[in-house]
Amino acid sequence: MKKINSDTAELMAEKFRNENLEVSLKEPINIKAAIRKLNLVVAYRPLSDGCCGLSVKTKINENMFVLVNSNMTRGRQHFTVAHELFHLFYDNEPAPHLCRDEWGSRDVSEINANAFASALLLPKAGLLNRLLPEELASKEISMASVIRIEQYYGVSRSALLYRLKGLKLISTAVFNTLKAVNVMDSVKQLGLDVSLYHNGNENLVMGDFGEKAKLLYDREKISEGHYNELINLISDGKN
């Protein structure tokens, strides 16, 4: 796979929003609603440090599965799902794909997936609409604006800052200054909800996982014991 440029990533994300999710280029994406709309099976499980998740699909795209690390913050989990959407819908390789917590990866597929996820979750039109005129002119953004935008779009602080820097909406100096600020402290100082910055969704399973398990059991592809184990995975899920 060739590396896609920023303009291509923007166009791909815009098209995906319009055709697959039916959301405008300014509004946030509700990740769980998107999972249902795209008919994905997504499981949230505690994984090792540095591993964000993985995705796998059948060659004819009948079934698509995403595993997300529930030990990571909810904002990072949202980015992981968006990242895996690129691999599921645009990657030529249907083999299981492991996503690691790396912004500086040299893997072309990873670079493309990050660019797509960033443009998908943080649309340029939406960012321009939510930044103040004086912030756009000076390329300096207040911490209050950063928190307001990251909470509106449901993303991590890192995802937002890298996106703003990539769009040249903030300077490198401002990026470094904002990135050095403790996330939890900055949010608590404004008295805002901090759930976005905590982990969660442990053992949650979304999609038609149960239906597919029952179909396999009815076709005698799996044993009753295996079927019960699969159903227990769903029963243990937490919202």
N, C-alpha and C positions, 0 to 999 in steps of 0.2 A: 504494500500500500504506500502511495506517495503522500508526502506531507501536504496538508491543505493550508492555504493561506487564510489570513484573518477574514477577508471578504467572503471567501467560500464558506467558512464556519458560520458567519452571520447569516448568509442566505440559507444554509441548511437548517439552522435553528429556527429561522423565521418560517420556513416551509413546514417544518415539523410542528411548530405551534399552530399554524393555520390549518393544516390538513389532518393532523392526528389528534391534536388536543382541543382545537377550536377555541383558542384563547388569543386575545389581542397581543400586540407587541409592547404593551405597557403594563399589563396586569401580571400578578405573580402566578406561578403554577402550583396548584395543590398537588403535591407528589402522590399522596394516597389516592386521590381522585384520578390522577393520570394513570396510576398502576391499574386501577379497575377498568378505565376506558381502553387501555392498550391490551387488556386481557393477559397481563403478566402474572406469573406466580413468583411472589417475592417473600423470602423468609429472612427474618432478623434473628441473628444468633451471635453470641459472644465469640469473637475471633482473636487471633494473636495480634499483638501490637504491630502497627505498620501495615496490616492487611485490612483494606477497606471493604472488600467484597469480591464477588466473582459473578460471571454471567455465562450462560450456556444456552444454545438453541439447537433445534433439530435442523437438518439441512434444508428442509422445505418450510421452515419457520412456523410449523404448526404449534410448537411449544417453546416458550421462552421463559427461562428461570433466572432469577437474580438472588444472590445471597448477600446480605448487608451486615456489616459488623455493628452490633447493637451497643458495643462498648464505646463507640465514637459518638460525638455530639449529634444532636438531631440535624443541625445545619450541615454537618459533614455527611451525614447519611443521605440527605437530599441530593447533595452533589454526587455521591456515589451512584445513586439510581440514575441520575441524568447522564453521568459518565458511561454507565453500562448501556444506556439506550443507544449510544453511538455504536458500540460494539454489536448490539443485537440487530440494529436496523441498517448499519452502513458498513460494518466490517465484513470483509470477504471470507474470513476464517470462522467457521462455525464451532471450532474447538473451544472447550472451556477456557475462559479468560479470567485471570486473577488481577485484581486492581490493588495497587499499593499506594500508600500515602506519600506520594512523591510529586512535588511540583516541578522538579528539575529533571525529570526522566528524559532520556535520549531516545527512547523507543518511539518511533513515528506514530504507531497506533495509539500509544498513550497520550502523546502530544495532541493528536487530532481529537481524541475523546475528551480531553480536558478543555480544548478550545470550544468544542461543540457544547459541552455541559455549561461552560461559563456563559456563552452567548444565549443558551436556552433559558437558564435560570435568571440571568441578569440582562435582559434585552436593552440594547443601546438606547432605543427610543424611550424606554421607561426610565432609565437612569437620567437622561437629559431632562426629562419631564419633572423628576423629583429633586434635582439639584437646584439650588438657588442661583439666580443670574450672576451674583457677585462671586459665587464659588466657581462657576464655569469660567468666568473671566480671569480669575486669579489662579486657578488650578490648586486652590487651597480649600479644603473641606473640613468643616467642624466635626468634632467627635459626635455631637448630637445628630448631625446629618448622617454620619456613618451608621450609627446605631439605628436610626429611623429607617434607613434603606435596607440594612441587613435583616431587620425584623420584618419589614414589609415583604421582602422576597424570600425570607426563610433560609438564608444562607449563612455560612460561617464568615467570620471577620476576614480570614485569609482569602477566601473566594472573592469577596467584594473588593478588597484592596488590590488584588492582582488584576481583577477585571478593570477597575478604574485606571490603574497604571497602564494596562494594555491598550486602553482606549485613549490614553494620554489626557485623561481628565484630571489627573493629579501628577505632580512631579515626583521624581525619585526621592527627593528629600522629604516631601510630605508623606510619601508611602512609608519610608523608613520610620518617620516620627510616629505615624499612626499605628504602625505594626508593633512598635515597642510598648504601646499602652496595654496594660492588663485588661483583657476582655471583660471578665466578671466584675472587676472593680468599676470599670467605666459604665457598665450597664446598671449596677446597683446604685451608683451615685445619682442616676437619673430616676431611680425608683421604678424601673421597668421590669417586666417579666423576664426571667433568666432561663426559662425552660428550653429555649432554642440552643443554649450553650451547654446543656447537660445531655448525657446519654439517655437511651430509652428504647422502647419497642421490643425489649428482649422477649424472644420466643413468639413474636407475632408472625403469623403466616397470612398472606393475602393472595387472593386469586382462587381459581377453581381447583385447588390442590385436592380437596376432599372428593370432588366429582371424579377426578382422574384416578385417584386411589381406588375408588369404588369400581370404576370401569375395569381397572386391572384385576381387581379381585373377582368380579363377575366373569371375566374372561379366563380366570384361573391362571393368570400370569404371576400372581403373588399369593402367598399363603394367608390364611386368616390371621395368624399371629403377626405377619408383616403388615397386613392391612390395619390391624388394631394399633400397631406402633405408629404408623403414619397418621392415623386419626388422632392419636394422643398428642402428636406434635401440634396439631391445631388447637386441641382442647387446652393445652398449656399456654397458648398465646395470650399476650396482654396488650391492651390498647394504650 
